[in-house]
């Protein structure tokens, strides 16, 4: 596994490769892993629970607009994500021998 310092800024292609590496490591050991980002589930992971990064980036753009319109950074309120997503990969669940999540279809979108 790759070691990353706290100050590292990951390029998207490296971040995706790292996601794939984590997912593949869990799959090769037949581990049911829960991830923090939906990209892990897109790469074949079992479950993710966390914020939608695309939504957070769109929300961050509002700070840029406010700054460009003259707002002082110290006057801008700190915002926290108000929406979390639970994404379940049904194919991975079945591959791990788990039973399907029967009631998720009525509650939200699954993969």
N, C-alpha and C positions, 0 to 999 in steps of 0.2 A: 504494500500500500504506500501511497505517496504521503509525505508529511508536508503540511502547509502551515506557515506561520500566520499569526493573527493579522499581520499587516499586509498580507498578500491580497492582490486584486486579481481575480481570475478572469481571463478572457473567456467568452462564451464557449468556444470550442474546447478549451481545457476543462471548463466546468462540466460540460456535457460528457467528456471522456471520463472524468472522475465519477460522475453519476453512474455511467455505464459500468465502471469498474466495481463500484459498491454493489450494484444490483447483481452483477455476475458473480461476485464473491458470495453473496447471500444465496443465490440460486444454486451454485455448485455445492453448497453445504445443506441445501434444502431447508433454509431458515426462513421463517415468516418474519419479515422485517417491516417496520413502520418508518416512513421517511417524512421529512419536513416539507418537501416540495413535490408538486405534481409531476415534474420532469422525471423524477425517479420512477413513478408509476408508468409514465409514457415509455420509459426504457425497459419496462418489464417487472418493476417492483410490485409488491403486494398492495400496500396501503400507504397513502400519504395523508397527513392532517396538518394543515398550516395555511399561511396566507397565499394569495395568488400574486406572484411577483409582478405580472403584467399590470394588474390593478394598482399595485403600489407604485410602480413607475409612472403610471398615468396621474396618480394623485400627487406625486412629487413634482410633476410638471406645473401644477397649480402654484407651487412655491416659486418656481422660476418666473412665471407670469407676474405674480405679485411683486417679486423683487424688481423685475423690469419696469413695472409701473410705479416704482419708487418706494415701496414699503421697506421699512427698516427690518433687517433679519431678526433683531431682538424683539420686535413687536409681533412676529408671526407665532401663532399658537402651535404647539407640538401636537401632531396628530398620530394616533395609533391605528393600526388596521382594525376595522370593525366587522370584517367578514372572514371567516375561516372556512376552508373546504375539506371535506372528507372524500377522498377518491379511492375506490376499490377496484383492483384489477381482477376481474372474475376468472380470466384465463390462467393467471398465476395461482389464484386460489385453488382452482381445480388441479393444476399441475402439482401443487404441494399436497394434494389429497384432502383438501378441506372441502366442507360442504358449501354449496353456493349460498350467498347472502340473499335469501328469498324475498325479503321485504324491502330491499333497497330500491327497486324499480319505481315504487310509488313515492319515494321520498326525494330522489334526486338522480342525477346522471351517474352511471357507472361505466367502467371500461371493461 
